[in-house]
Amino acid sequence: MTQKEIYDLENANNNKIYLYREGIFWKAYERSAFYLTGPENRLKPIKKFIKSVGEAVVSVGFPCAVEEKQIAKGDVLQREEKRMVVQVEPKYTPGDFAAWKEAIALHIPARERPATGKEAASGAAYAAPDNRMGVERIIATLRGFNVESHTPLECMLCLSELRGIAVEIQSVYDGQL
């Protein structure tokens, strides 16, 4: 199935988890990802802009080897080589999904992010910063970073990235750029 077909299927989804086999992982998108993850965020959702869909799409995944830990066998309605359909209790409202999706920070690949730190100082791949964008990047990073699910080193790297963004914003205010 294409990303667009999956997205269209998920828009009408109210009580099923659709899983798609991608390599050695099972992946769920949009509402299926929400139902699979649950309010306790058992899996880390990732939100990416998908050109073919025209908007951001949320997904979660887990290795096929740990399928039994994520899916109860009795709940599987349909199983194929590349797709699985799982029944869930309809205990969430459409507003719950919308709020969950909104709270997830948009993942921007490093090659598409504005330059910071040494790159900014050298002028490489640098455009004049927009302070609102910097503040929004800090907010999005903080919203999307679950401290409990990261190592101390990953937390330090995230903090370092946030500090770099803050320094960039401050230098704009000081007129240094």
CORQUI-V491178 format. One record per residue. N is the residue number from 0. RES is the residue in three letters. PHI is phi in radians with two decimals (999 if undefined). Layout:
N|RES|PHI ; N|RES|PHI
This chain:
0|MET|999 ; 1|THR|-1.47 ; 2|GLN|-1.03 ; 3|LYS|-1.12 ; 4|GLU|-1.11 ; 5|ILE|-1.10 ; 6|TYR|-1.05 ; 7|ASP|-1.10 ; 8|LEU|-1.08 ; 9|GLU|-1.18 ; 10|ASN|-1.10 ; 11|ALA|-1.73 ; 12|ASN|-1.38 ; 13|ASN|-2.12 ; 14|ASN|-2.70 ; 15|LYS|-2.41 ; 16|ILE|-1.90 ; 17|TYR|-1.74 ; 18|LEU|-1.96 ; 19|TYR|-2.14 ; 20|ARG|-1.39 ; 21|GLU|-2.25 ; 22|GLY|1.19 ; 23|ILE|-1.74 ; 24|PHE|-2.14 ; 25|TRP|-1.73 ; 26|LYS|-2.15 ; 27|ALA|-2.16 ; 28|TYR|-2.14 ; 29|GLU|0.85 ; 30|ARG|-1.11 ; 31|SER|-1.06 ; 32|ALA|-1.11 ; 33|PHE|-1.08 ; 34|TYR|-1.12 ; 35|LEU|-1.22 ; 36|THR|-1.28 ; 37|GLY|1.24 ; 38|PRO|-1.14 ; 39|GLU|-1.48 ; 40|ASN|0.88 ; 41|ARG|-1.10 ; 42|LEU|-2.11 ; 43|LYS|-1.51 ; 44|PRO|-1.34 ; 45|ILE|-2.19 ; 46|LYS|-1.96 ; 47|LYS|-2.27 ; 48|PHE|-1.36 ; 49|ILE|-1.96 ; 50|LYS|-1.03 ; 51|SER|-1.15 ; 52|VAL|-1.59 ; 53|GLY|1.58 ; 54|GLU|-2.82 ; 55|ALA|-1.29 ; 56|VAL|-2.22 ; 57|VAL|-1.72 ; 58|SER|-2.46 ; 59|VAL|-2.38 ; 60|GLY|-2.66 ; 61|PHE|-2.66 ; 62|PRO|-1.11 ; 63|CYS|-1.01 ; 64|ALA|-1.12 ; 65|VAL|-1.92 ; 66|GLU|-0.95 ; 67|GLU|-1.11 ; 68|LYS|-1.34 ; 69|GLN|-1.73 ; 70|ILE|-2.22 ; 71|ALA|-1.35 ; 72|LYS|-1.01 ; 73|GLY|-1.18 ; 74|ASP|-1.55 ; 75|VAL|-1.31 ; 76|LEU|-1.57 ; 77|GLN|-2.57 ; 78|ARG|-2.38 ; 79|GLU|-2.23 ; 80|GLU|-1.08 ; 81|LYS|-1.95 ; 82|ARG|-2.64 ; 83|MET|-2.43 ; 84|VAL|-2.08 ; 85|VAL|-2.14 ; 86|GLN|-1.42 ; 87|VAL|-2.29 ; 88|GLU|-1.30 ; 89|PRO|-1.33 ; 90|LYS|-1.87 ; 91|TYR|-1.99 ; 92|THR|-1.71 ; 93|PRO|-1.00 ; 94|GLY|-1.15 ; 95|ASP|-1.10 ; 96|PHE|-1.11 ; 97|ALA|-1.07 ; 98|ALA|-1.16 ; 99|TRP|-1.08 ; 100|LYS|-1.14 ; 101|GLU|-1.09 ; 102|ALA|-1.31 ; 103|ILE|-1.51 ; 104|ALA|-1.24 ; 105|LEU|-1.24 ; 106|HIS|-1.40 ; 107|ILE|-2.03 ; 108|PRO|-0.99 ; 109|ALA|-0.97 ; 110|ARG|-1.20 ; 111|GLU|-1.79 ; 112|ARG|-1.37 ; 113|PRO|-1.11 ; 114|ALA|-1.14 ; 115|THR|-2.39 ; 116|GLY|1.05 ; 117|LYS|-1.08 ; 118|GLU|-1.07 ; 119|ALA|-1.16 ; 120|ALA|-1.13 ; 121|SER|-1.48 ; 122|GLY|1.48 ; 123|ALA|-1.23 ; 124|ALA|0.84 ; 125|TYR|-2.06 ; 126|ALA|-2.12 ; 127|ALA|-0.99 ; 128|PRO|-1.31 ; 129|ASP|-1.88 ; 130|ASN|-1.00 ; 131|ARG|-1.07 ; 132|MET|-1.11 ; 133|GLY|-1.10 ; 134|VAL|-1.13 ; 135|GLU|-1.12 ; 136|ARG|-1.12 ; 137|ILE|-1.10 ; 138|ILE|-1.09 ; 139|ALA|-1.10 ; 140|THR|-1.12 ; 141|LEU|-1.12 ; 142|ARG|-1.14 ; 143|GLY|-1.55 ; 144|PHE|-1.80 ; 145|ASN|-1.62 ; 146|VAL|-0.99 ; 147|GLU|-1.11 ; 148|SER|-1.81 ; 149|HIS|-2.16 ; 150|THR|-1.33 ; 151|PRO|-0.99 ; 152|LEU|-1.13 ; 153|GLU|-1.09 ; 154|CYS|-1.11 ; 155|MET|-1.11 ; 156|LEU|-1.12 ; 157|CYS|-1.12 ; 158|LEU|-1.07 ; 159|SER|-1.11 ; 160|GLU|-1.09 ; 161|LEU|-1.09 ; 162|ARG|-1.10 ; 163|GLY|-1.06 ; 164|ILE|-1.14 ; 165|ALA|-1.10 ; 166|VAL|-1.10 ; 167|GLU|-1.08 ; 168|ILE|-1.11 ; 169|GLN|-1.07 ; 170|SER|-1.16 ; 171|VAL|-1.18 ; 172|TYR|-1.07 ; 173|ASP|-1.40 ; 174|GLY|1.32 ; 175|GLN|-1.52 ; 176|LEU|-1.89
